[in-house]
Structures are given as C-alpha cells and as structure tokens.
Amino acid sequence: MDREVLKQIIADQREYRAPSDFFDRLPVSTIRTCLDDPAMLIISGLRRSGKSTIQRVFQRQFAMSDYYFNFDDERLIRFKVEDFQMLLEVFIELFGKQTIFYFDEIQNIEGWERFIRRLYEQGNKIFITGSNANLLSKELGTHLTGRYIQFEVYPLSFKEIVQHKYPECFNKQMLSTSDVGTLLRLFAEYFEYGGIPDYFRFRKTEYLQDLYEGILYRDIVARYHISSEKPLQELVYYFASNVGKEFSYTKLAQIIGISSPNTVSSYCSYLEQCYLCFFVNRYSHSLNKQIQYNKKCYMIDPALIRKVGFRVSEDRGRLLENIVFLNLKMKNKEIYFHKDKKECDFLIRENNRIVQAIQVAVQLSDQEVKSREVEGLVEAMRAYGLTEGMILTENTHDTYERDDGVVKVVPIWKWLLDLVL
C-alpha cells in the first residue's frame, strides 16, 4: 500500500459533513453510558443505516478525534493486514500521538482483529463499525473475547421519526384529534418510505437500488465468491414478495433452481449476516423440531421490500407484520411464531418461557378475519399459559374478555410509540 495514497484517503475522509437534518438515534444514549468503559465499542448494522453517523457523534465529543479511517473505499483494494502498521505511522505523522481510534467497515480487511488487539492492549480506546455481523463476531469471539461491547443499529424506527418530526406528542397526557392525525400521517410516511435515513429524507429510488446492489454484490457475491448471482437475486425477490410466509429450504431450492437445500441455507445465512433478511422459527419445546419446521422471513425495511419484491394491494397486512417484527427485533426480543391448529404471528420468549403473544391485522371489521385472528391468538395463549394477548391493527382500540383471558386490540402506531398502557 502506498503511503501517499493513505494520506490522500485520510484527507478526503476528513471532509465529511454531518447531515443538517440529523435524527436523534436511540442507540446513542445507550452507547454513551459505555464511553468510560475500557472495552472497545462495536457498532454493527445494515449499510447506510446510520452507524457511521452515530460513530461521528462520539468522535466530535473527544479532543482526540483525528484517527478516523473508513475501509469501505475502492482505493483500499490492495490494503493488507501488514499495512495497518503504515496506517498507524501515517496517523502519528499527520496528527501526533493520540489514543482514540475510529474505524468504519474494518471487517473488509482480513486479519484486522490482530491489529485491533495490539491497539487495545496498548491502552487505546477503539470505536468500530461494520455491516457484517458474522465477520465481526467471528473474529471478535476468536481474538477479542471479553474486550468489546457490541451494539446493533437498525434503520430509523417509527419512534425515532416521531421524536424528530413531532416530539411534543410525547409530553402530552392525552392526544388531541390534531395529534392523532399528525401521527397517522407520519406513520403513513414510514409505511411508504421506511427508515433508511437518506431515503426517508430524499426519497430517491436510485438510492435504494444502490444500497441493495451494494449488499448483494459487495457484501455477499464478492465476499463469498458466488459464481452466479441469479439464484441469490431470485431468493431475495422471493423473500421480499413473501414476507411473513412460511418456507422450507427444500421448496425454495426447487423454486429458484438450486440443486441443494444446503446452498439455500447458506445464502439465507449470508442475507442475515448483512442485516438484509431475518428468519423466525416456529416455536417448539424441542430444538430439533424447531430446526425441522418451516421458517418465516422478514426484511430490514419496508421501502426495501417494495423496491426488491413484487407487491399486490392485499399485502398491506404482511408489510404491517414486518414493521411489528422490526420493532421487536430493535428491542432485542427473542421472537418465534406459533402454529398448531391455528396460527399466531409472534411469540416473545424470555427466561426460557413464552411471555407474550401478538397478532397483526389490517383491521377486524370483517367477521371472518376477526374470528381467525382472535382464535389463533387464544390458542397460543392457552398453549403457553398466558392470560393476555394483543392484536395490533391499523387504528382500532378494543378489548375482548374471554374465559381464556383478555384480548387487547391496539393501533400499531400507538404500540410503536410505546403509548400503550
């Protein structure tokens, strides 16, 4: 690696300007509590979900803020592990001795963890971002166990959008008609445009296309040396067109023309590692049965689902279900679905027991839909000894008292804002 090229990259990256319309991100306050901890701080998540911006928030708070380097740069195609020493020398040459390092997408460089361990053992504070969960955790677990704290960053949640656009609603004991109307308008925007910060701001479809291609080709095809990307494209297209629907690896292999279900399983793992797709198991007390059962897939953002998949009008319920899943995922919930004679969309497990059951529906005005959703929820409540269950709809409040327990019907937008008692 050429020393002058490194200097040029550092100079170019110092021209970063924070977005003028900056969203307050919920992970910031959590990460801030760990700034005095000597452990290195790892921020992982989807490309362009706001990881680097969050890292820059903390960078601006320290006097020593010059040792920043983003490895997601095409000029670093020949950067090898031995070049880290040169990078360190260049930092000292340009800025003098400092003890805080900020690295973006460092997992792009094979062997990075050994350099980071050396910096850590010399008493330096280290911030790292990355968009591949497996590459980060694999190397961290092997060489840096006990030396790091990891945070996952997702695209903007509905709550973060409301805190940015209409924060006054959180200070009110009761919401007026105007408040509710404003929140419903913001929820419609979130439903349509999702939470990827720059797409939510500027709404250019080219941005989503570039993001999707970056994930597919740079994070998966190139990294895992996939010879033909067409089956992978078709797999993502299938998932985006069928969010929340059951699938098996064997059936998917037939659909996309791959001979081995194991290859489909590997592709699913790659998609999950780069935060594009997430897979939910049908719940069973037997781990072996969980592995054998069909799974469901949800995706990282509503707008990306629209961009990548095939949509029809009746898919609105599936998109709402995906939004509910994302909110549970952002809260680090352990998520399953229930299926026996009936079905229930989400089960939440804590301390080795199911503690919550949730159904999602657009509305319950149709008696057949209402009966299906309530019966599926009640079956899950009985199965796991729950006295209360929840149905999330677009904008309905209700409570059903049954012999089996209480069924609460709550608007999704209110649940997302934690305004449900």
C-alpha positions as CSV (number, residue, x, y, z in Angstrom):
1,M,0.0,0.0,0.0
2,D,1.4,3.4,-0.9
3,R,1.8,5.9,2.0
4,E,0.8,8.9,-0.1
5,V,-2.4,7.1,-1.1
6,L,-3.2,6.6,2.6
7,K,-2.7,10.3,3.3
8,Q,-5.0,11.2,0.4
9,I,-7.7,8.9,1.7
10,I,-7.4,10.3,5.2
11,A,-7.6,13.9,3.8
12,D,-10.7,13.0,1.7
13,Q,-12.4,11.4,4.6
14,R,-11.9,14.4,6.8
15,E,-14.1,16.4,4.5
16,Y,-17.2,14.6,6.0
17,R,-20.1,16.9,6.8
18,A,-22.8,15.7,9.2
19,P,-26.3,15.7,7.8
20,S,-28.1,19.0,8.5
21,D,-31.3,17.1,9.3
22,F,-29.8,14.8,11.9
23,F,-32.1,12.2,13.6
24,D,-31.6,11.6,17.3
25,R,-30.9,7.9,17.4
26,L,-32.0,5.8,20.3
27,P,-28.7,3.8,20.4
28,V,-26.7,6.9,21.1
29,S,-27.9,7.2,24.7
30,T,-27.1,3.5,25.3
31,I,-23.7,3.7,23.8
32,R,-22.9,6.9,25.8
33,T,-23.2,5.0,29.1
34,C,-20.3,2.9,27.9
35,L,-17.8,5.6,26.9
36,D,-15.8,5.3,30.2
37,D,-15.6,1.5,29.8
38,P,-12.1,0.5,28.6
39,A,-13.7,-2.1,26.2
40,M,-13.8,-1.3,22.5
41,L,-17.2,-0.3,21.2
42,I,-18.6,-2.2,18.2
43,I,-21.5,-0.7,16.2
44,S,-22.9,-3.1,13.6
45,G,-25.8,-3.0,11.3
46,L,-27.1,-2.6,7.7
47,R,-25.2,-0.4,5.3
48,R,-26.3,3.2,5.5
49,S,-28.5,2.6,8.5
50,G,-26.7,5.4,10.4
51,K,-23.7,3.5,12.0
52,S,-21.1,5.9,10.8
53,T,-23.1,9.0,11.7
54,I,-23.6,7.6,15.3
55,Q,-19.8,7.0,15.5
56,R,-19.2,10.6,14.3
57,V,-21.4,11.8,17.2
58,F,-18.9,10.4,19.7
59,Q,-15.9,11.4,17.6
60,R,-16.9,15.1,17.9
61,Q,-17.1,14.8,21.7
62,F,-13.4,14.0,22.1
63,A,-10.5,16.3,21.7
64,M,-8.6,13.4,20.1
65,S,-10.7,12.8,17.1
66,D,-8.3,12.6,14.1
67,Y,-7.6,8.8,13.9
68,Y,-10.6,8.0,11.7
69,F,-10.4,5.7,8.7
70,N,-13.2,4.2,6.6
71,F,-12.1,0.9,4.9
72,D,-15.1,0.9,2.5
73,D,-13.1,2.7,-0.1
74,E,-12.2,1.3,-3.6
75,R,-8.7,2.7,-3.3
76,L,-8.0,0.2,-0.5
77,I,-8.5,-2.9,-2.7
78,R,-4.8,-3.8,-2.1
79,F,-4.7,-3.0,1.6
80,K,-3.4,-5.9,3.6
81,V,-3.0,-6.7,7.3
82,E,0.6,-5.6,7.2
83,D,-0.4,-2.1,6.0
84,F,-2.1,-1.4,9.4
85,Q,1.4,-0.5,10.7
86,M,1.9,2.0,7.9
87,L,-1.6,3.5,8.7
88,L,-0.6,3.9,12.3
89,E,2.6,5.6,11.4
90,V,0.8,8.0,9.0
91,F,-1.7,8.9,11.7
92,I,1.1,9.8,14.1
93,E,3.0,11.7,11.3
94,L,-0.1,13.8,10.5
95,F,-1.7,14.4,13.9
96,G,0.8,13.4,16.6
97,K,0.2,10.8,19.3
98,Q,-3.5,10.1,20.1
99,T,-5.2,7.3,21.9
100,I,-8.7,7.1,20.3
101,F,-9.3,5.3,17.0
102,Y,-12.4,5.3,14.8
103,F,-12.7,2.6,12.1
104,D,-15.5,2.1,9.7
105,E,-16.2,-1.3,7.9
106,I,-12.9,-2.7,9.2
107,Q,-14.1,-6.3,8.6
108,N,-13.2,-5.7,4.9
109,I,-9.6,-6.3,5.8
110,E,-8.7,-9.9,6.5
111,G,-6.7,-10.3,9.8
112,W,-7.9,-6.9,11.2
113,E,-8.6,-8.2,14.6
114,R,-4.9,-8.8,15.4
115,F,-4.0,-5.2,14.8
116,I,-7.0,-4.1,16.9
117,R,-6.0,-6.3,19.7
118,R,-2.5,-4.7,19.7
119,L,-4.0,-1.2,19.9
120,Y,-6.3,-2.3,22.7
121,E,-3.5,-3.9,24.7
122,Q,-1.6,-0.6,24.4
123,G,-4.4,1.1,26.3
124,N,-6.2,2.8,23.3
125,K,-9.9,3.5,23.1
126,I,-11.4,2.0,19.9
127,F,-14.7,2.5,18.0
128,I,-15.5,0.1,15.2
129,T,-18.5,-0.1,12.8
130,G,-19.3,-3.0,10.5
131,S,-22.1,-4.2,8.2
132,N,-21.4,-8.0,8.5
133,A,-22.5,-9.5,11.8
134,N,-20.7,-12.8,11.3
135,L,-17.4,-11.5,10.2
136,L,-17.3,-9.1,13.2
137,S,-18.5,-11.6,15.8
138,K,-16.3,-14.5,14.5
139,E,-13.1,-12.5,14.7
140,L,-14.1,-10.7,17.9
141,G,-15.0,-14.0,19.5
142,T,-11.8,-15.7,18.5
143,H,-9.3,-13.0,19.3
144,L,-11.0,-10.3,21.4
145,T,-13.3,-12.2,23.8
146,G,-14.3,-10.0,26.8
147,R,-12.7,-6.9,25.3
148,Y,-15.6,-5.4,23.4
149,I,-19.2,-4.3,23.8
150,Q,-21.4,-4.6,20.7
151,F,-24.4,-2.5,19.7
152,E,-26.7,-3.2,16.7
153,V,-28.1,-0.3,14.7
154,Y,-31.2,-0.6,12.6
155,P,-32.8,1.8,10.2
156,L,-34.9,4.6,11.8
157,S,-37.8,3.3,13.9
158,F,-41.2,5.0,13.7
159,K,-40.5,6.3,17.2
160,E,-37.2,7.9,16.2
161,I,-39.0,9.6,13.2
162,V,-41.7,10.9,15.5
163,Q,-39.2,12.2,18.1
164,H,-37.6,14.1,15.2
165,K,-40.7,15.4,13.4
166,Y,-43.3,15.7,16.3
167,P,-41.5,15.4,19.7
168,E,-44.2,17.4,21.5
169,C,-46.6,14.4,21.4
170,F,-44.6,12.6,24.0
171,N,-45.2,15.3,26.6
172,K,-49.0,15.2,26.4
173,Q,-51.2,13.2,28.8
174,M,-53.9,12.9,26.1
175,L,-53.6,13.2,22.3
176,S,-55.9,15.6,20.5
177,T,-57.6,14.9,17.1
178,S,-54.9,17.0,15.5
179,D,-52.1,15.0,17.3
180,V,-53.6,11.7,16.2
181,G,-54.0,13.0,12.6
182,T,-50.3,14.1,12.5
183,L,-49.1,10.8,13.9
184,L,-51.2,8.8,11.4
185,R,-49.7,11.0,8.6
186,L,-46.2,10.2,9.9
187,F,-47.0,6.5,10.1
188,A,-48.2,6.6,6.5
189,E,-44.8,8.1,5.5
190,Y,-42.9,5.4,7.5
191,F,-45.0,2.7,5.9
192,E,-44.3,4.0,2.5
193,Y,-40.6,5.2,2.8
194,G,-39.3,3.1,5.6
195,G,-36.4,4.1,7.9
196,I,-33.2,4.2,5.9
197,P,-32.2,7.7,6.8
198,D,-31.2,9.2,3.4
199,Y,-34.0,7.5,1.6
200,F,-36.5,8.8,4.1
201,R,-35.1,12.3,3.7
202,F,-34.7,12.5,-0.1
203,R,-36.9,9.7,-1.4
204,K,-34.8,8.9,-4.5
205,T,-35.4,5.3,-5.6
206,E,-31.9,5.2,-7.1
207,Y,-30.6,5.3,-3.5
208,L,-32.4,2.1,-2.6
209,Q,-31.2,0.4,-5.7
210,D,-27.6,1.4,-5.0
211,L,-27.9,0.2,-1.4
212,Y,-29.5,-3.2,-2.4
213,E,-26.8,-3.8,-5.1
214,G,-24.0,-2.9,-2.6
215,I,-25.4,-5.5,-0.1
216,L,-25.9,-8.2,-2.8
217,Y,-22.7,-7.8,-4.8
218,R,-20.1,-6.4,-2.4
219,D,-21.3,-8.0,0.9
220,I,-22.3,-11.4,-0.4
221,V,-21.4,-12.3,-4.0
222,A,-17.8,-10.9,-3.9
223,R,-17.2,-11.8,-0.2
224,Y,-18.3,-15.4,-0.5
225,H,-17.1,-16.0,-4.1
226,I,-20.6,-16.8,-5.5
227,S,-20.1,-17.7,-9.2
228,S,-23.6,-16.9,-10.3
229,E,-25.7,-14.2,-8.6
230,K,-29.0,-15.0,-10.4
231,P,-30.2,-17.7,-7.8
232,L,-29.3,-15.3,-5.0
233,Q,-31.3,-12.4,-6.7
234,E,-34.3,-14.7,-7.1
235,L,-34.1,-15.8,-3.5
236,V,-34.2,-12.2,-2.2
237,Y,-37.0,-11.4,-4.7
238,Y,-39.0,-14.4,-3.3
239,F,-38.5,-13.3,0.3
240,A,-39.4,-9.6,-0.5
241,S,-42.5,-10.8,-2.2
242,N,-43.5,-13.2,0.6
243,V,-42.6,-11.6,3.9
244,G,-44.1,-13.3,6.8
245,K,-45.0,-16.5,4.9
246,E,-43.6,-20.0,5.7
247,F,-40.9,-21.6,3.6
248,S,-38.6,-24.6,3.6
249,Y,-35.1,-24.8,2.2
250,T,-36.1,-27.7,0.0
251,K,-39.1,-25.9,-1.5
252,L,-37.0,-22.8,-2.1
253,A,-34.3,-24.8,-3.8
254,Q,-36.8,-26.1,-6.3
255,I,-38.3,-22.6,-6.9
256,I,-35.0,-20.8,-7.6
257,G,-33.4,-23.8,-9.4
258,I,-30.7,-24.8,-6.9
259,S,-29.9,-28.5,-6.6
260,S,-29.0,-28.4,-2.8
261,P,-31.2,-27.1,0.0
262,N,-27.9,-26.6,1.9
263,T,-26.9,-23.9,-0.6
264,V,-30.2,-22.1,0.1
265,S,-29.5,-22.4,3.8
266,S,-26.0,-20.8,3.3
267,Y,-27.5,-18.0,1.2
268,C,-30.0,-17.3,4.0
269,S,-27.2,-17.1,6.5
270,Y,-25.4,-14.6,4.3
271,L,-28.5,-12.5,4.0
272,E,-29.0,-12.5,7.7
273,Q,-25.3,-11.7,8.4
274,C,-25.5,-8.5,6.4
275,Y,-28.8,-7.5,8.0
276,L,-31.0,-7.7,4.9
277,C,-33.2,-10.6,6.0
278,F,-34.1,-12.2,9.3
279,F,-35.5,-15.7,9.9
280,V,-38.0,-16.7,12.5
281,N,-38.6,-20.3,13.8
282,R,-41.9,-21.9,14.6
283,Y,-41.8,-22.4,18.4
284,S,-41.4,-25.8,19.9
285,H,-40.0,-27.0,23.2
286,S,-37.9,-29.4,21.1
287,L,-34.9,-27.7,19.4
288,N,-34.7,-30.5,16.9
289,K,-38.3,-29.9,15.8
290,Q,-37.7,-26.1,15.6
291,I,-34.8,-26.9,13.1
292,Q,-37.0,-29.2,11.1
293,Y,-40.1,-26.9,10.9
294,N,-40.7,-24.3,8.2
295,K,-39.4,-20.8,8.9
296,K,-40.6,-17.3,8.1
297,C,-38.6,-14.4,6.7
298,Y,-38.8,-10.7,7.4
299,M,-36.7,-7.9,5.9
300,I,-34.9,-4.9,7.3
301,D,-37.0,-2.1,5.9
302,P,-40.5,-1.5,4.4
303,A,-39.2,0.5,1.5
304,L,-36.6,-2.1,0.5
305,I,-39.3,-4.7,0.5
306,R,-41.2,-2.6,-2.0
307,K,-38.1,-2.0,-4.1
308,V,-37.0,-5.6,-4.3
309,G,-40.2,-7.6,-4.3
310,F,-43.5,-8.0,-6.1
311,R,-46.4,-6.3,-4.3
312,V,-50.1,-6.5,-4.6
313,S,-52.7,-4.5,-2.6
314,E,-53.6,-7.3,-0.2
315,D,-50.0,-7.5,1.0
316,R,-50.6,-4.5,3.4
317,G,-51.1,-6.8,6.3
318,R,-47.8,-8.5,5.6
319,L,-46.0,-5.2,5.5
320,L,-47.6,-4.2,8.8
321,E,-46.4,-7.6,10.2
322,N,-42.9,-6.8,9.0
323,I,-43.0,-3.5,10.8
324,V,-44.0,-5.1,14.0
325,F,-41.3,-7.7,13.7
326,L,-38.7,-4.9,13.2
327,N,-39.8,-3.1,16.3
328,L,-39.5,-6.3,18.3
329,K,-36.1,-7.0,16.8
330,M,-34.8,-3.5,17.6
331,K,-35.8,-4.2,21.3
332,N,-33.7,-7.4,21.2
333,K,-36.7,-9.7,21.7
334,E,-36.4,-13.4,21.2
335,I,-39.0,-14.0,18.5
336,Y,-40.9,-17.1,17.3
337,F,-44.3,-17.8,15.7
338,H,-47.0,-20.3,16.8
339,K,-48.6,-22.9,14.7
340,D,-50.8,-25.8,15.7
341,K,-54.5,-26.0,14.6
342,K,-54.4,-22.2,14.4
343,E,-51.6,-19.6,13.9
344,C,-50.2,-16.7,15.9
345,D,-47.8,-14.3,14.3
346,F,-45.4,-13.6,17.1
347,L,-44.4,-15.2,20.4
348,I,-41.9,-13.5,22.7
349,R,-39.7,-15.7,24.9
350,E,-37.9,-14.5,28.0
351,N,-36.0,-16.6,30.6
352,N,-36.9,-19.9,28.8
353,R,-40.7,-19.2,28.7
354,I,-43.2,-17.6,26.3
355,V,-44.3,-14.3,27.9
356,Q,-46.3,-12.6,25.1
357,A,-48.4,-13.5,22.1
358,I,-49.1,-10.9,19.3
359,Q,-51.3,-11.0,16.2
360,V,-51.1,-8.4,13.4
361,A,-54.1,-7.5,11.2
362,V,-55.0,-4.5,9.0
363,Q,-58.5,-4.4,10.6
364,L,-61.0,-6.6,12.3
365,S,-64.3,-5.3,10.7
366,D,-64.6,-8.5,8.7
367,Q,-66.0,-11.2,10.9
368,E,-64.1,-14.0,9.3
369,V,-60.8,-12.1,9.8
370,K,-61.7,-11.2,13.4
371,S,-62.5,-14.8,14.2
372,R,-59.3,-16.1,12.6
373,E,-57.1,-13.6,14.4
374,V,-58.7,-14.0,17.8
375,E,-58.8,-17.8,17.7
376,G,-55.2,-18.0,16.7
377,L,-54.2,-15.7,19.5
378,V,-56.3,-17.5,22.1
379,E,-54.9,-20.9,21.0
380,A,-51.4,-19.5,21.6
381,M,-52.4,-18.0,25.0
382,R,-53.8,-21.4,26.1
383,A,-50.7,-23.3,24.8
384,Y,-48.2,-21.1,26.8
385,G,-50.3,-20.2,29.9
386,L,-50.9,-16.6,29.0
387,T,-53.8,-14.6,30.5
388,E,-53.5,-11.7,28.0
389,G,-52.8,-11.4,24.3
390,M,-52.6,-8.5,21.8
391,I,-53.9,-7.8,18.3
392,L,-52.2,-4.9,16.5
393,T,-54.3,-3.2,13.8
394,E,-54.0,0.0,11.8
395,N,-56.2,2.1,14.0
396,T,-58.6,0.1,16.3
397,H,-59.0,0.1,20.0
398,D,-61.0,-2.7,21.7
399,T,-60.9,-5.3,24.5
400,Y,-62.4,-8.8,24.4
401,E,-63.0,-10.5,27.7
402,R,-62.9,-14.3,27.3
403,D,-62.8,-17.3,29.6
404,D,-59.2,-17.9,28.3
405,G,-58.1,-14.3,29.2
406,V,-58.1,-10.8,27.8
407,V,-57.5,-9.9,24.2
408,K,-56.5,-6.3,23.7
409,V,-56.8,-4.7,20.3
410,V,-54.4,-1.7,19.9
411,P,-53.3,0.6,17.0
412,I,-49.9,-0.4,15.6
413,W,-48.7,3.3,15.5
414,K,-49.5,3.7,19.2
415,W,-47.8,0.5,20.1
416,L,-44.7,1.5,18.2
417,L,-44.5,4.8,20.2
418,D,-44.8,2.9,23.5
419,L,-48.0,4.8,24.2
420,V,-49.9,1.6,25.2
421,L,-50.7,1.1,28.9
